[in-house]
Amino acid sequence: MATFWTADDGANLERAQPLPAQYVRCNRTTDLSTSRTCKGGETLCKQQPTGWYRCADQATGKITYEGYVNGKWVVRSTPPSTAPPSTAAATVTATSTASSSTPVRTIDATAVLPAPPSQPPTTPADSSASARPTGQSEPPPDGNPATPTLTEAPKPTSPVPTVTSQSPATTPTTTPTVEPTAEPTATATTADAPAVQAIAATAAVRPRLRVWVETDLADDYTAGDARFTAALDAVIAAAKTPGVIGVKFADNLGYTGFTSPGDVTRFLTRAGGALRAALPGKRLSIGVVVPELGCGSVKACIQAMRAKAPLATKENVTRYLKTRAADRVEISTGLFGRTYRRHHVPDPKTGKPTPITPALAARAQWMSIRALEWDTLAQIGAREYGLAHTGDTSAWDQAAATTQIDARIGTAIALGVPTITLWGHQAVDDNQTYRLLDAGLTPNALWTTLTRQGLRGRLAVIVDAASTERGITADLAELAKAVSEVFLLL
């Protein structure tokens, strides 16, 4: 069985999955992990109302009409009848799976060449409560109440100094990052979200970005059936936009609205089931934060973190993942820095107690996740909130940017995390703007380093189409230089 599904670089597996509304394939078999260019050029295929695909060879201009008939891929040179491929007339000629016309590599038109592997908020200071921008994705609070009865999600605020585990010679003394606060802020669903998503998804096709729709249905679910149904409808409408490959429907799971692990599992079962039924072929994702994982074996730290987030312990999150409601799970990293620093571990060289730094917490988190074998339940990715800066320009020079990327991204990738999602592109919160690039999409040391390190296939970014630097098309074109996926906030 394994040999069948993995043969020819997974060609059988690709053929078994539903094709998107449009896709690009290589004209000749190409190893896209080593080359960004298809051998023999590309062919662009778009699905027609009949169900057939109209495929245009970008190298020769040849037009073919293609689709599955009785489980076999068929190609014809003339337009088919109005019958769908499953009931097409016998005059259609079936092609061998070895034929050069058969799509040996199917690639979403919004995806990168090479396609990325199939997929983390930071360390903050307290501030006064203020309304969160509509659709803004937020991290959990540093200091969450022992009983998570909040009905609103908390937000990141101003940066604070963050010590890393790097040597004094290369580690900056401060990092312009954000940390979660204890102040809850409201969530909302924009009425014109489908229109915004359509514009953004269309713009994302040109720079070849995988597009996700992101929202958090937890508060809508706990608010009652009417609100939950309305929110589901909005998400489904946005996700049906051509080019959208999936939906992230929960963030910081267990921090808002729920009173027991059973409540959370019922939410996941209902929301995930509804989305799968309405969006066949789309991928589903959730976001979780498990603060105790950054403690390593420090018992006092583990106890403190479990008190902060009793519904987000490793045992409870394992239970949530076993619902199979999500194909992809993004685990936030870089959080609760102030709390981690209150606890100490022995220095490996001197044996003296040293605070748990962000790099040590990240390493402990990902080693714990490997031991828990969560990757057998879903694709595990990271969501990093620690690389954004406030103001127009970043204070990091090349050395500082490299150190932070190594600590926050390199640590995760080295421990097997396939993809990392970055927060902070023109993200406005509490009257402050957080950026990855500088104002006006001007590259800085962080962005230059990211683009040079060849991590594009592993990186994603969160974008609010209503909050951009130079418009959604220009922003996505620049972001596509360093990332291969985008999560569009609904």
VEXVEX-223596 format. One record per residue (C-alpha): residue number from 0; residue in one letter; x, y, z. Coordinates in nm, 4 decimals, decimal comma, always signed. Layout:
N
NODE  seq  type         x         y         z
NODE  NUM     A         X         Y         Z
...
END
This chain:
490
NODE  seq  type         x         y         z
NODE    0     M   +0,0000   +0,0000   +0,0000
NODE    1     A   +0,2774   +0,2404   +0,0924
NODE    2     T   +0,4597   +0,1630   -0,2307
NODE    3     F   +0,1494   +0,2390   -0,4360
NODE    4     W   +0,0814   +0,5809   -0,2770
NODE    5     T   +0,4441   +0,6948   -0,2760
NODE    6     A   +0,5309   +0,5757   -0,6274
NODE    7     D   +0,6428   +0,8389   -0,8797
NODE    8     D   +0,6843   +1,1058   -0,6100
NODE    9     G   +0,3282   +1,0576   -0,4851
NODE   10     A   +0,1609   +1,0864   -0,8257
NODE   11     N   -0,1147   +0,8396   -0,7317
NODE   12     L   -0,1878   +1,0352   -0,4146
NODE   13     E   -0,2099   +1,3587   -0,6098
NODE   14     R   -0,4465   +1,2052   -0,8633
NODE   15     A   -0,6696   +1,0765   -0,5814
NODE   16     Q   -0,7269   +1,4276   -0,4456
NODE   17     P   -0,9821   +1,6730   -0,5909
NODE   18     L   -0,8266   +1,9243   -0,8265
NODE   19     P   -0,8691   +2,2975   -0,7567
NODE   20     A   -1,0661   +2,5266   -0,9878
NODE   21     Q   -0,7416   +2,6076   -1,1645
NODE   22     Y   -0,3919   +2,4713   -1,1400
NODE   23     V   -0,0529   +2,4737   -1,3098
NODE   24     R   +0,1386   +2,1596   -1,4073
NODE   25     C   +0,4819   +2,0995   -1,5492
NODE   26     N   +0,4862   +1,9790   -1,9095
NODE   27     R   +0,7610   +1,7319   -1,8235
NODE   28     T   +0,8416   +1,5564   -1,4965
NODE   29     T   +1,0337   +1,8047   -1,2825
NODE   30     D   +1,1861   +1,7834   -0,9366
NODE   31     L   +1,0414   +2,1032   -0,7962
NODE   32     S   +1,2410   +2,0648   -0,4752
NODE   33     T   +1,5565   +2,1495   -0,6690
NODE   34     S   +1,4222   +2,3687   -0,9488
NODE   35     R   +1,1817   +2,6610   -0,9655
NODE   36     T   +1,1328   +2,6145   -1,3390
NODE   37     C   +0,9255   +2,3422   -1,5000
NODE   38     K   +1,0955   +2,1356   -1,7680
NODE   39     G   +0,9258   +2,1967   -2,1012
NODE   40     G   +0,7342   +2,4936   -1,9589
NODE   41     E   +0,3987   +2,4998   -1,7802
NODE   42     T   +0,0377   +2,4291   -1,8693
NODE   43     L   -0,2403   +2,6315   -1,7038
NODE   44     C   -0,5701   +2,4467   -1,6576
NODE   45     K   -0,8999   +2,6100   -1,5616
NODE   46     Q   -1,2178   +2,4221   -1,4857
NODE   47     Q   -1,5147   +2,4922   -1,7151
NODE   48     P   -1,8881   +2,4905   -1,6261
NODE   49     T   -1,9086   +2,1427   -1,7808
NODE   50     G   -1,6578   +2,0106   -1,5296
NODE   51     W   -1,3837   +1,9668   -1,7887
NODE   52     Y   -1,0546   +2,1563   -1,7630
NODE   53     R   -0,9418   +2,3841   -2,0465
NODE   54     C   -0,5622   +2,3555   -2,0469
NODE   55     A   -0,3342   +2,6004   -2,2272
NODE   56     D   +0,0303   +2,5074   -2,2830
NODE   57     Q   +0,2184   +2,8291   -2,1993
NODE   58     A   +0,5146   +2,7222   -2,4150
NODE   59     T   +0,3374   +2,6193   -2,7383
NODE   60     G   -0,0089   +2,7724   -2,7041
NODE   61     K   -0,1757   +2,4353   -2,7599
NODE   62     I   -0,5245   +2,3998   -2,6079
NODE   63     T   -0,6573   +2,0703   -2,4725
NODE   64     Y   -0,9663   +1,9688   -2,2747
NODE   65     E   -0,8982   +1,7270   -1,9933
NODE   66     G   -1,0670   +1,5452   -1,7077
NODE   67     Y   -1,1362   +1,2122   -1,5409
NODE   68     V   -1,3669   +0,9590   -1,7081
NODE   69     N   -1,4359   +0,6419   -1,5126
NODE   70     G   -1,1237   +0,6989   -1,3059
NODE   71     K   -0,8921   +0,7597   -1,6046
NODE   72     W   -0,7459   +1,0934   -1,7090
NODE   73     V   -0,8517   +1,1778   -2,0638
NODE   74     V   -0,7383   +1,4443   -2,3074
NODE   75     R   -0,9120   +1,5728   -2,6197
NODE   76     S   -0,8329   +1,8496   -2,8649
NODE   77     T   -1,1910   +1,9701   -2,9205
NODE   78     P   -1,4336   +2,1208   -2,6692
NODE   79     P   -1,6382   +1,8491   -2,4959
NODE   80     S   -2,0145   +1,8374   -2,4738
NODE   81     T   -2,1990   +1,9764   -2,1747
NODE   82     A   -2,1756   +1,6375   -2,0014
NODE   83     P   -1,9341   +1,6294   -1,7073
NODE   84     P   -1,6225   +1,4110   -1,7370
NODE   85     S   -1,7758   +1,1376   -1,5216
NODE   86     T   -2,0411   +1,0785   -1,7892
NODE   87     A   -1,8561   +1,2020   -2,0973
NODE   88     A   -1,9249   +1,0461   -2,4349
NODE   89     A   -1,7288   +0,7434   -2,5465
NODE   90     T   -1,5637   +0,9491   -2,8212
NODE   91     V   -1,3242   +1,0904   -2,5636
NODE   92     T   -0,9872   +0,9179   -2,5863
NODE   93     A   -0,8368   +0,7828   -2,2649
NODE   94     T   -0,4660   +0,8395   -2,2123
NODE   95     S   -0,2145   +0,6193   -2,0387
NODE   96     T   -0,0924   +0,7316   -1,6980
NODE   97     A   +0,2551   +0,7329   -1,8487
NODE   98     S   +0,1541   +0,9797   -2,1229
NODE   99     S   +0,3308   +1,3129   -2,1265
NODE  100     S   -0,0133   +1,4748   -2,1438
NODE  101     T   -0,1113   +1,3359   -1,8048
NODE  102     P   -0,0501   +1,5841   -1,5195
NODE  103     V   +0,2526   +1,4252   -1,3573
NODE  104     R   +0,2855   +1,7166   -1,1141
NODE  105     T   -0,0298   +1,9031   -1,0189
NODE  106     I   +0,0323   +2,2410   -0,8613
NODE  107     D   -0,2220   +2,4888   -0,7262
NODE  108     A   -0,2033   +2,8036   -0,9367
NODE  109     T   -0,1587   +3,0062   -0,6187
NODE  110     A   +0,1254   +2,7893   -0,4956
NODE  111     V   +0,4971   +2,8366   -0,5083
NODE  112     L   +0,7323   +2,6568   -0,7407
NODE  113     P   +0,8586   +2,4559   -0,5700
NODE  114     A   +0,5503   +2,3851   -0,3648
NODE  115     P   +0,6117   +2,4214   +0,0097
NODE  116     P   +0,5769   +2,1340   +0,2509
NODE  117     S   +0,2141   +2,0795   +0,3177
NODE  118     Q   +0,2576   +2,4295   +0,6880
NODE  119     P   +0,3788   +3,0881   +1,5652
NODE  120     P   +0,2463   +3,5869   +1,9063
NODE  121     T   +0,5790   +3,6940   +2,1547
NODE  122     T   +0,6971   +3,8504   +2,4784
NODE  123     P   +0,4832   +4,1574   +2,5873
NODE  124     A   +0,4175   +4,4314   +2,8417
NODE  125     D   +0,0915   +4,5307   +3,0073
NODE  126     S   -0,1216   +4,8094   +2,8686
NODE  127     S   -0,4705   +4,9433   +2,9122
NODE  128     A   -0,7600   +4,7678   +2,7414
NODE  129     S   -0,8570   +4,8903   +2,3999
NODE  130     A   -1,0725   +4,7584   +2,1183
NODE  131     R   -0,8973   +4,5216   +1,8830
NODE  132     P   -0,9026   +4,6003   +1,5121
NODE  133     T   -1,1682   +4,4010   +1,3313
NODE  134     G   -1,0372   +4,0657   +1,2233
NODE  135     Q   -0,7042   +4,1006   +1,4042
NODE  136     S   -0,5579   +3,7658   +1,5085
NODE  137     E   -0,4345   +3,7862   +1,8671
NODE  138     P   -0,2202   +3,5872   +2,1090
NODE  139     P   -0,3379   +3,4769   +2,4532
NODE  140     P   -0,2656   +3,6849   +2,7634
NODE  141     D   +0,0465   +3,6619   +2,9738
NODE  142     G   -0,1358   +3,6237   +3,3012
NODE  143     N   -0,4555   +3,4525   +3,1893
NODE  144     P   -0,7075   +3,4064   +3,4743
NODE  145     A   -0,7059   +3,0652   +3,6394
NODE  146     T   -1,0624   +3,0063   +3,5196
NODE  147     P   -1,0790   +3,0866   +3,1471
NODE  148     T   -1,4207   +3,2491   +3,1351
NODE  149     L   -1,3177   +3,5311   +2,9042
NODE  150     T   -1,5494   +3,5804   +2,6107
NODE  151     E   -1,3041   +3,8028   +2,4288
NODE  152     A   -0,9561   +3,7371   +2,3003
NODE  153     P   -0,6516   +3,9268   +2,4280
NODE  154     K   -0,4070   +4,1298   +2,2240
NODE  155     P   -0,0339   +4,1955   +2,1889
NODE  156     T   +0,0994   +4,5353   +2,2856
NODE  157     S   +0,4190   +4,7297   +2,3215
NODE  158     P   +0,7582   +4,5622   +2,2992
NODE  159     V   +0,9778   +4,4859   +2,5974
NODE  160     P   +1,3390   +4,3776   +2,6303
NODE  161     T   +1,3846   +4,0081   +2,5536
NODE  162     V   +1,7027   +3,8181   +2,6386
NODE  163     T   +1,8012   +3,5403   +2,4014
NODE  164     S   +2,0213   +3,2380   +2,4566
NODE  165     Q   +2,2891   +3,3570   +2,2147
NODE  166     S   +2,6348   +3,4620   +2,3275
NODE  167     P   +2,6755   +3,8193   +2,4615
NODE  168     A   +2,8880   +3,9089   +2,1633
NODE  169     T   +2,6101   +3,8495   +1,9124
NODE  170     T   +2,2895   +3,8844   +2,1093
NODE  171     P   +2,1143   +4,2223   +2,1124
NODE  172     T   +2,0161   +4,3387   +2,4588
NODE  173     T   +1,6654   +4,4231   +2,3475
NODE  174     T   +1,4345   +4,3040   +2,0763
NODE  175     P   +1,1431   +4,5070   +1,9372
NODE  176     T   +0,8880   +4,2333   +1,9858
NODE  177     V   +0,5358   +4,2102   +2,1207
NODE  178     E   +0,4031   +4,0065   +2,4120
NODE  179     P   +0,0458   +3,9144   +2,4979
NODE  180     T   -0,1304   +4,1014   +2,7741
NODE  181     A   -0,4062   +4,0190   +3,0178
NODE  182     E   -0,6458   +4,2649   +2,8615
NODE  183     P   -0,9311   +4,1054   +2,6605
NODE  184     T   -1,0418   +4,2648   +2,3372
NODE  185     A   -1,3464   +4,2107   +2,1195
NODE  186     T   -1,3631   +4,0031   +1,8044
NODE  187     A   -1,5931   +4,0674   +1,5118
NODE  188     T   -1,6714   +3,9464   +1,1605
NODE  189     T   -1,6655   +4,1978   +0,8789
NODE  190     A   -1,9831   +4,2092   +0,6718
NODE  191     D   -1,7951   +4,2616   +0,3431
NODE  192     A   -1,5310   +3,9975   +0,4204
NODE  193     P   -1,6081   +3,7769   +0,1165
NODE  194     A   -1,5493   +4,0739   -0,1149
NODE  195     V   -1,2242   +4,1608   +0,0598
NODE  196     Q   -1,1087   +3,8007   +0,0439
NODE  197     A   -1,1919   +3,7815   -0,3264
NODE  198     I   -0,9753   +4,0856   -0,3988
NODE  199     A   -0,6900   +3,9524   -0,1879
NODE  200     A   -0,7052   +3,6001   -0,3297
NODE  201     T   -0,7042   +3,7332   -0,6853
NODE  202     A   -0,3999   +3,9462   -0,6081
NODE  203     A   -0,2225   +3,6496   -0,4509
NODE  204     V   -0,2373   +3,4416   -0,7688
NODE  205     R   +0,0242   +3,6476   -0,9473
NODE  206     P   +0,3025   +3,6078   -0,6886
NODE  207     R   +0,2073   +3,2398   -0,6486
NODE  208     L   +0,1031   +3,2375   -0,2848
NODE  209     R   -0,1029   +2,9698   -0,1144
NODE  210     V   -0,4040   +3,1514   +0,0302
NODE  211     W   -0,5847   +3,0677   +0,3539
NODE  212     V   -0,8866   +3,2373   +0,5108
NODE  213     E   -0,8432   +3,2931   +0,8841
NODE  214     T   -1,0988   +3,3649   +1,1553
NODE  215     D   -1,1870   +3,2470   +1,5065
NODE  216     L   -1,5294   +3,0868   +1,5429
NODE  217     A   -1,4978   +3,0082   +1,9151
NODE  218     D   -1,6783   +3,3185   +2,0432
NODE  219     D   -1,9417   +3,2837   +1,7704
NODE  220     Y   -2,0014   +2,9248   +1,8789
NODE  221     T   -2,0422   +3,0111   +2,2456
NODE  222     A   -2,2703   +3,3044   +2,1577
NODE  223     G   -2,5400   +3,0732   +2,0223
NODE  224     D   -2,6617   +2,9050   +1,7054
NODE  225     A   -2,7717   +3,2207   +1,5212
NODE  226     R   -2,4361   +3,3952   +1,5479
NODE  227     F   -2,2419   +3,0748   +1,4862
NODE  228     T   -2,4409   +2,9966   +1,1713
NODE  229     A   -2,3911   +3,3507   +1,0391
NODE  230     A   -2,0167   +3,3348   +1,1060
NODE  231     L   -1,9920   +2,9942   +0,9380
NODE  232     D   -2,1716   +3,1247   +0,6301
NODE  233     A   -1,9293   +3,4173   +0,6053
NODE  234     V   -1,6269   +3,1917   +0,6353
NODE  235     I   -1,7605   +2,9446   +0,3801
NODE  236     A   -1,8376   +3,2228   +0,1321
NODE  237     A   -1,4853   +3,3614   +0,1652
NODE  238     A   -1,3256   +3,0165   +0,1406
NODE  239     K   -1,5034   +2,9455   -0,1882
NODE  240     T   -1,3072   +3,2272   -0,3489
NODE  241     P   -1,0888   +3,0855   -0,6292
NODE  242     G   -0,7357   +3,0409   -0,5041
NODE  243     V   -0,8215   +2,9827   -0,1386
NODE  244     I   -0,6855   +2,6435   -0,0299
NODE  245     G   -0,8011   +2,6282   +0,3303
NODE  246     V   -0,9579   +2,7780   +0,6435
NODE  247     K   -0,8051   +2,8440   +0,9849
NODE  248     F   -1,1156   +2,8532   +1,2027
NODE  249     A   -0,9831   +2,8679   +1,5603
NODE  250     D   -0,6939   +3,0494   +1,7253
NODE  251     N   -0,5456   +3,0101   +2,0739
NODE  252     L   -0,7924   +2,7296   +2,1325
NODE  253     G   -0,9172   +2,6983   +2,4902
NODE  254     Y   -0,8525   +3,0567   +2,5929
NODE  255     T   -1,1901   +3,2100   +2,5117
NODE  256     G   -1,5469   +3,1182   +2,5883
NODE  257     F   -1,5079   +2,7566   +2,6974
NODE  258     T   -1,5445   +2,6113   +3,0467
NODE  259     S   -1,4333   +2,2499   +2,9979
NODE  260     P   -1,2350   +2,0292   +2,7578
NODE  261     G   -1,5654   +1,8750   +2,6527
NODE  262     D   -1,6888   +2,2159   +2,5367
NODE  263     V   -1,3806   +2,2543   +2,3196
NODE  264     T   -1,4081   +1,9105   +2,1618
NODE  265     R   -1,7779   +1,9654   +2,0851
NODE  266     F   -1,6914   +2,2960   +1,9172
NODE  267     L   -1,4198   +2,1359   +1,7070
NODE  268     T   -1,6449   +1,8485   +1,6036
NODE  269     R   -1,9298   +2,0774   +1,5021
NODE  270     A   -1,7270   +2,3514   +1,3330
NODE  271     G   -1,4889   +2,1118   +1,1597
NODE  272     G   -1,7751   +1,8915   +1,0396
NODE  273     A   -1,9698   +2,1863   +0,8993
NODE  274     L   -1,6670   +2,3253   +0,7163
NODE  275     R   -1,5680   +1,9895   +0,5685
NODE  276     A   -1,9210   +1,9324   +0,4428
NODE  277     A   -1,9420   +2,2774   +0,2808
NODE  278     L   -1,5824   +2,2967   +0,1563
NODE  279     P   -1,4793   +1,9560   +0,0184
NODE  280     G   -1,1139   +1,9499   -0,0755
NODE  281     K   -1,0230   +2,2524   +0,1386
NODE  282     R   -0,7765   +2,2126   +0,4227
NODE  283     L   -0,8702   +2,3055   +0,7800
NODE  284     S   -0,6410   +2,4523   +1,0437
NODE  285     I   -0,6534   +2,5612   +1,4083
NODE  286     G   -0,4126   +2,7467   +1,6342
NODE  287     V   -0,3145   +2,6407   +1,9851
NODE  288     V   -0,0907   +2,7718   +2,2615
NODE  289     V   +0,0410   +2,5250   +2,5193
NODE  290     P   +0,2502   +2,7357   +2,7613
NODE  291     E   +0,3715   +2,4476   +2,9786
NODE  292     L   +0,5691   +2,3024   +2,6871
NODE  293     G   +0,8209   +2,5872   +2,7111
NODE  294     C   +0,9068   +2,4937   +3,0695
NODE  295     G   +1,0981   +2,1791   +2,9897
NODE  296     S   +1,1211   +1,9763   +3,3122
NODE  297     V   +1,0965   +2,2732   +3,5526
NODE  298     K   +0,8022   +2,1653   +3,7712
NODE  299     A   +0,7318   +2,5089   +3,9218
NODE  300     C   +0,7062   +2,6572   +3,5723
NODE  301     I   +0,4784   +2,3764   +3,4521
NODE  302     Q   +0,2436   +2,4258   +3,7468
NODE  303     A   +0,2311   +2,8027   +3,6915
NODE  304     M   +0,1554   +2,7619   +3,3221
NODE  305     R   -0,1158   +2,5032   +3,3798
NODE  306     A   -0,2801   +2,7487   +3,6220
NODE  307     K   -0,2729   +3,0147   +3,3501
NODE  308     A   -0,4259   +2,7901   +3,0841
NODE  309     P   -0,6089   +2,4893   +3,2321
NODE  310     L   -0,7850   +2,4131   +2,9029
NODE  311     A   -0,4616   +2,4314   +2,7036
NODE  312     T   -0,2504   +2,1712   +2,8794
NODE  313     K   -0,0676   +1,9127   +2,6739
NODE  314     E   -0,3168   +1,6430   +2,7791
NODE  315     N   -0,6157   +1,8524   +2,6727
NODE  316     V   -0,4603   +1,9615   +2,3449
NODE  317     T   -0,3828   +1,5976   +2,2640
NODE  318     R   -0,7540   +1,5276   +2,3168
NODE  319     Y   -0,8484   +1,8150   +2,0840
NODE  320     L   -0,6153   +1,6947   +1,8108
NODE  321     K   -0,7651   +1,3465   +1,8278
NODE  322     T   -1,0988   +1,4859   +1,7063
NODE  323     R   -0,9277   +1,5124   +1,3634
NODE  324     A   -1,1163   +1,8380   +1,3093
NODE  325     A   -0,8052   +2,0004   +1,1602
NODE  326     D   -0,5498   +1,8889   +0,9044
NODE  327     R   -0,2974   +2,1479   +1,0205
NODE  328     V   -0,2264   +2,2815   +1,3699
NODE  329     E   -0,0249   +2,5989   +1,4241
NODE  330     I   +0,1373   +2,6188   +1,7656
NODE  331     S   +0,2316   +2,9677   +1,8781
NODE  332     T   +0,5833   +3,0230   +2,0038
NODE  333     G   +0,7666   +3,3128   +2,1680
NODE  334     L   +0,4893   +3,3716   +2,4225
NODE  335     F   +0,4915   +3,4202   +2,7990
NODE  336     G   +0,8493   +3,5454   +2,8039
NODE  337     R   +0,8108   +3,7322   +3,1324
NODE  338     T   +0,6713   +3,4257   +3,3072
NODE  339     Y   +0,9388   +3,1927   +3,1686
NODE  340     R   +1,2126   +3,4292   +3,2891
NODE  341     R   +1,0924   +3,3884   +3,6474
NODE  342     H   +1,2000   +3,0247   +3,6359
NODE  343     H   +1,5543   +2,8938   +3,6069
NODE  344     V   +1,7446   +2,6008   +3,4611
NODE  345     P   +2,1089   +2,5054   +3,5233
NODE  346     D   +2,3550   +2,6636   +3,2836
NODE  347     P   +2,5112   +2,3755   +3,0819
NODE  348     K   +2,8622   +2,5216   +3,1242
NODE  349     T   +2,8678   +2,6658   +3,4759
NODE  350     G   +2,5833   +2,4771   +3,6422
NODE  351     K   +2,4515   +2,8050   +3,7836
NODE  352     P   +2,0761   +2,8838   +3,7596
NODE  353     T   +1,9892   +3,0827   +3,4484
NODE  354     P   +1,6478   +3,2201   +3,3404
NODE  355     I   +1,4497   +3,0367   +3,0724
NODE  356     T   +1,5113   +3,2491   +2,7642
NODE  357     P   +1,2911   +3,2598   +2,4511
NODE  358     A   +1,5340   +3,0328   +2,2654
NODE  359     L   +1,5417   +2,7801   +2,5511
NODE  360     A   +1,1616   +2,7872   +2,5771
NODE  361     A   +1,1266   +2,7345   +2,2001
NODE  362     R   +1,3639   +2,4403   +2,2062
NODE  363     A   +1,1852   +2,2822   +2,5035
NODE  364     Q   +0,8476   +2,3323   +2,3327
NODE  365     W   +0,9391   +2,1637   +2,0068
NODE  366     M   +1,1241   +1,8765   +2,1717
NODE  367     S   +0,8154   +1,8123   +2,3851
NODE  368     I   +0,5900   +1,8191   +2,0794
NODE  369     R   +0,8087   +1,5604   +1,9078
NODE  370     A   +0,7842   +1,3376   +2,2145
NODE  371     L   +0,4035   +1,3770   +2,2200
NODE  372     E   +0,3882   +1,2607   +1,8540
NODE  373     W   +0,1292   +1,5215   +1,7598
NODE  374     D   +0,2551   +1,5033   +1,4044
NODE  375     T   +0,0764   +1,1676   +1,3765
NODE  376     L   -0,2564   +1,3470   +1,4327
NODE  377     A   -0,2096   +1,6557   +1,2129
NODE  378     Q   +0,0520   +1,8560   +1,0302
NODE  379     I   +0,2220   +2,0638   +1,2981
NODE  380     G   +0,3407   +2,4153   +1,2165
NODE  381     A   +0,4539   +2,7164   +1,4198
NODE  382     R   +0,3280   +3,0729   +1,4533
NODE  383     E   +0,5934   +3,3267   +1,5522
NODE  384     Y   +0,5035   +3,6664   +1,6972
NODE  385     G   +0,8511   +3,7727   +1,8032
NODE  386     L   +0,9971   +3,9242   +1,4865
NODE  387     A   +0,7680   +4,2256   +1,4422
NODE  388     H   +0,8750   +4,5788   +1,5365
NODE  389     T   +0,6822   +4,8958   +1,6129
NODE  390     G   +0,7231   +5,2261   +1,4344
NODE  391     D   +0,8418   +5,2938   +1,0820
NODE  392     T   +1,1808   +5,1238   +1,0979
NODE  393     S   +1,3362   +4,8246   +1,2703
NODE  394     A   +1,6195   +4,8812   +1,5185
NODE  395     W   +1,7893   +4,5517   +1,4300
NODE  396     D   +2,1105   +4,5477   +1,2325
NODE  397     Q   +2,2253   +4,2469   +1,0301
NODE  398     A   +2,3813   +4,0678   +1,3276
NODE  399     A   +2,0777   +4,1188   +1,5510
NODE  400     A   +1,8353   +4,0105   +1,2778
NODE  401     T   +2,0370   +3,6969   +1,2069
NODE  402     T   +2,0512   +3,6111   +1,5775
NODE  403     Q   +1,6757   +3,6476   +1,6178
NODE  404     I   +1,5973   +3,4457   +1,3043
NODE  405     D   +1,8297   +3,1687   +1,4203
NODE  406     A   +1,6745   +3,1627   +1,7691
NODE  407     R   +1,3095   +3,1876   +1,6676
NODE  408     I   +1,2951   +3,0212   +1,3262
NODE  409     G   +1,6131   +2,8170   +1,3060
NODE  410     T   +1,5465   +2,6418   +1,6371
NODE  411     A   +1,2001   +2,5299   +1,5237
NODE  412     I   +1,3107   +2,4154   +1,1782
NODE  413     A   +1,6077   +2,2264   +1,3229
NODE  414     L   +1,3654   +2,0332   +1,5433
NODE  415     G   +1,1462   +1,9307   +1,2517
NODE  416     V   +0,8838   +2,2079   +1,2252
NODE  417     P   +0,7978   +2,2230   +0,8537
NODE  418     T   +0,6362   +2,5689   +0,8334
NODE  419     I   +0,6337   +2,8902   +1,0362
NODE  420     T   +0,3733   +3,1666   +1,0101
NODE  421     L   +0,4873   +3,5215   +1,0890
NODE  422     W   +0,2699   +3,7849   +1,2568
NODE  423     G   +0,3236   +4,1572   +1,2206
NODE  424     H   +0,2670   +4,2760   +0,8647
NODE  425     Q   +0,1084   +4,6218   +0,9016
NODE  426     A   -0,0744   +4,4948   +1,2098
NODE  427     V   -0,2374   +4,7843   +1,3954
NODE  428     D   -0,3119   +4,7353   +1,7636
NODE  429     D   -0,3565   +4,9751   +2,0551
NODE  430     N   -0,2676   +5,2686   +1,8271
NODE  431     Q   +0,0636   +5,1066   +1,7348
NODE  432     T   +0,1626   +4,9570   +1,4018
NODE  433     Y   +0,3721   +4,6408   +1,3941
NODE  434     R   +0,5782   +4,5558   +1,0906
NODE  435     L   +0,8106   +4,2923   +0,9499
NODE  436     L   +0,9392   +4,5212   +0,6747
NODE  437     D   +0,9810   +4,8934   +0,7335
NODE  438     A   +0,7155   +5,1494   +0,6397
NODE  439     G   +0,6216   +5,1570   +0,2728
NODE  440     L   +0,7453   +4,7996   +0,2175
NODE  441     T   +1,1074   +4,9100   +0,2555
NODE  442     P   +1,3256   +4,6037   +0,3188
NODE  443     N   +1,5213   +4,6004   +0,6451
NODE  444     A   +1,7883   +4,3709   +0,7901
NODE  445     L   +1,5294   +4,1176   +0,9049
NODE  446     W   +1,3535   +4,0996   +0,5698
NODE  447     T   +1,6778   +4,0907   +0,3710
NODE  448     T   +1,8066   +3,8054   +0,5846
NODE  449     L   +1,4828   +3,6096   +0,5497
NODE  450     T   +1,4853   +3,6393   +0,1715
NODE  451     R   +1,8511   +3,5391   +0,1484
NODE  452     Q   +1,8231   +3,2311   +0,3662
NODE  453     G   +1,6045   +3,0442   +0,1194
NODE  454     L   +1,3244   +2,9748   +0,3670
NODE  455     R   +1,0373   +3,0862   +0,1421
NODE  456     G   +0,8825   +2,7417   +0,1112
NODE  457     R   +0,8672   +2,7136   +0,4901
NODE  458     L   +0,7315   +3,0588   +0,5744
NODE  459     A   +0,3811   +3,2090   +0,5797
NODE  460     V   +0,2502   +3,5488   +0,6897
NODE  461     I   -0,0734   +3,6839   +0,8375
NODE  462     V   -0,2298   +3,9688   +0,6376
NODE  463     D   -0,5298   +4,1930   +0,6928
NODE  464     A   -0,6473   +4,3030   +0,3471
NODE  465     A   -0,7936   +4,6183   +0,5072
NODE  466     S   -0,4576   +4,7200   +0,6572
NODE  467     T   -0,1770   +4,7312   +0,4035
NODE  468     E   +0,1290   +4,9390   +0,3280
NODE  469     R   +0,0765   +5,0087   -0,0436
NODE  470     G   -0,2360   +4,8114   -0,1296
NODE  471     I   -0,2983   +4,4385   -0,1212
NODE  472     T   -0,1432   +4,3646   -0,4619
NODE  473     A   +0,1836   +4,5475   -0,3917
NODE  474     D   +0,2056   +4,4090   -0,0384
NODE  475     L   +0,1551   +4,0492   -0,1488
NODE  476     A   +0,4079   +4,0868   -0,4299
NODE  477     E   +0,6720   +4,1965   -0,1772
NODE  478     L   +0,5748   +3,9386   +0,0844
NODE  479     A   +0,5963   +3,6646   -0,1798
NODE  480     K   +0,9711   +3,7204   -0,1951
NODE  481     A   +1,0128   +3,5634   +0,1486
NODE  482     V   +0,6953   +3,3597   +0,2158
NODE  483     S   +0,4930   +3,1041   +0,0219
NODE  484     E   +0,1616   +3,1183   +0,2096
NODE  485     V   -0,0646   +3,3945   +0,3349
NODE  486     F   -0,3380   +3,3801   +0,6008
NODE  487     L   -0,5987   +3,6448   +0,5170
NODE  488     L   -0,7859   +3,7682   +0,8228
NODE  489     L   -1,1622   +3,7597   +0,7963
END
